[in-house]
Amino acid sequence: MKFITVLSASLLAVLLAGCVSDKQQKLEAEAKISKDEAQRVALAQTPNGSIKEGELEREKGRLVWSFDITTPRSPDTTEVQVDVQTGQVVSVTKETPEQEKQEKKAEAK
């Protein structure tokens, strides 16, 4: 019985990963600006920054490359969003570690 439960969970994980991948591919097909180009734009907003993570997402109806960027000697993360059509910066916001934790909780729901 335990084997069937583990097998079912594994199959579900594979199916969900395929759905996410398909969704991501569809979003990327809409983008005129590549992730690499958007990263260069985002890093220009945060001197000495390093990209912690980046993703393509729809934010307030607009498709953007969103990057979380860390900088030396700061516990905060700078989130930079770059429009996938124009390559222009849409927003730059600072998030404390506590704000990031809250955001991750909200996304998990």
N, C-alpha and C positions, 0 to 999 in steps of 0.2 A: 504494500500500500504506500509506503514511504517513497519507493521508487517512482510510482505513478505521479505522486504529488510533485516530486522534484522534476520529473520529465515534463509535466504540464506547465510548471513555472518556467522552465527553460524555453519551451516552445512559445509561451506567451511573450517572454522577453525578446526573442528573435523576431516575432511578428511586430511587436511595438517598435523595435529598432528599425525595421523595414519601413514602417509608416512614417517615422520621423525622418528617415533618409529621403523618402519620396517627397515629403512636405518641404524639406530643405532644398531639394533639387528644383522644385517648382518655384520657390522663392528666389533662388539664385538665377533662374532663367529670366526673372523680371529685372535683375540688377544690371545696370549699365556700367557701374563702377565695381571693379574687382575688390576682393577682400584686401589684397596687398596694397592697392591704391588707397583704399579707405584707411588702412593702418597708418600709412605715411601721413595722411591728413590728420588723423587722430593724435599721433605722436607729436606732431608740430604744435599741438595745443598744450602739451605737457612736457616741458624740457626735462631731460634726464629720466623720462618715464619708461617703463617696461610694460608691455601688454600681458596682463594676467589671463584674460580670456576675451574672446570676441565671438559674436554671433550675429546672424541675420535675423531680424525680428520686425514685426509690425507693431509700431508704437503710435498710439493715437491715430490710427488709420494710415500712417505713413510707413513705408518700408525703409528701414535704416540698418546700417552696420553699426552695432553697438559694441564698444570696447571698454573693458575695465582695465584701468592703467594705474600701476603703483609707482611711487616715486621714493627715492632714498630718504631716510629720516622722517617719513610721514606714515602714520598708521592708516590714514585715509586713502580711499580709492577714488580716482577721478573717472567718471563715466562720460565717454564722448560718443555722441551719435552722429553718424555721417549719412546723409541722404544718398540712396543707391542710384538715383537718377542723375543728380547734379554734382555729387562729390563735395557738397558744401556741408559745413558743420551745422547740425540742427540744434544740438544742445551740449553743454558742458556742465556737469554737476559733480560736486564732491559728496562722497558718502563715508560716514564713519563706519568702523567695524560693526557697531551695533545696528546701524541702519541697513547694512548689507545682510546681517543675520536676519533681520525682520523681513527683508525683501525675499530672501531664500525661503523663509517659512511661508510667506504669502504665495509664492510660486508653486510650492509643494501641494497646496490645497486643491 
